[in-house]
């Protein structure tokens, strides 16, 4: 979950510090927040509490983050960076 990395940067906090606040090993935290991870609601609540944010904020992104998906001509374009957005624009043109 990229938003967690963004929130860590904003708070000048490391994943190790976040894991310690949550009472888990850094490796377990990394598994939870990796792109392929599937954190439970309970773990998301712990992450939100440790970051001092509301749970919903883990799904909205920060003002600097690009996130979304576009379905165009039978394809789904996942957008999580400026580069992804540029690729979509090129596909449409």
C-alpha positions in Angstrom: 0.0 0.0 0.0 1.8 3.0 -1.3 -0.2 5.4 0.9 1.5 3.9 4.0 4.9 4.7 2.5 3.7 8.2 1.8 2.5 8.6 5.4 5.8 7.3 6.8 7.7 9.9 4.7 5.4 12.7 5.9 6.0 11.6 9.5 9.8 11.0 9.0 9.2 7.5 10.3 10.7 4.2 9.2 9.0 0.9 8.7 11.0 -0.5 11.6 9.5 2.3 13.9 6.0 1.6 12.6 6.4 -2.1 13.2 7.7 -1.5 16.7 4.6 0.7 17.4 2.4 -2.0 16.2 4.2 -4.7 18.1 5.1 -6.8 15.0 8.3 -7.7 13.2 9.4 -5.4 10.3 9.2 -8.4 8.0 5.6 -9.1 8.9 4.7 -5.4 8.4 6.4 -5.5 5.0 4.4 -8.5 4.0 1.2 -6.7 5.1 1.8 -3.6 3.1 3.5 -5.0 0.0 1.7 -4.7 -3.3 0.6 -8.3 -3.2 -0.2 -8.2 0.5 -3.7 -8.6 1.8 -3.8 -7.0 5.2 -6.7 -7.8 7.5 -9.1 -5.1 8.8 -7.5 -5.6 12.2 -4.0 -5.0 10.8 -5.2 -2.0 8.9 -6.7 -0.6 12.1 -3.3 -1.1 13.9 -1.4 0.6 11.1 -3.8 3.5 11.1 -3.6 3.9 14.9 0.2 3.7 14.8 0.3 6.4 12.1 -2.3 8.4 14.0 -4.7 8.6 11.0 -8.3 7.5 10.5 -8.7 4.1 8.8 -10.3 5.7 5.7 -7.2 7.7 5.1 -5.3 4.6 4.2 -7.5 4.3 1.2 -7.7 7.9 0.0 -4.0 8.8 -0.6 -2.3 12.0 0.2 -2.4 15.1 -1.9 0.8 14.0 -3.7 -0.3 10.6 -4.7 -1.8 9.4 -8.0 -4.1 6.4 -7.7 -6.8 4.9 -9.8 -7.8 2.6 -12.6 -9.3 3.3 -16.0 -11.2 0.8 -18.2 -10.6 1.7 -21.8 -11.1 -0.5 -24.9 -11.4 -3.7 -22.9 -8.3 -3.1 -20.9 -7.8 -1.9 -17.3 -5.0 0.7 -16.8 -3.8 0.8 -13.2 -2.5 4.3 -12.5 -0.2 4.9 -9.6 2.4 7.2 -11.1 2.8 10.1 -13.5 4.4 7.6 -15.9 1.3 5.4 -15.8 -0.9 8.4 -16.5 1.3 9.3 -19.5 1.0 5.7 -20.8 -2.8 5.9 -20.6 -2.8 9.2 -22.5 -0.6 7.7 -25.2 -2.9 4.7 -25.5 -5.9 7.0 -25.9 -4.2 9.2 -28.5 
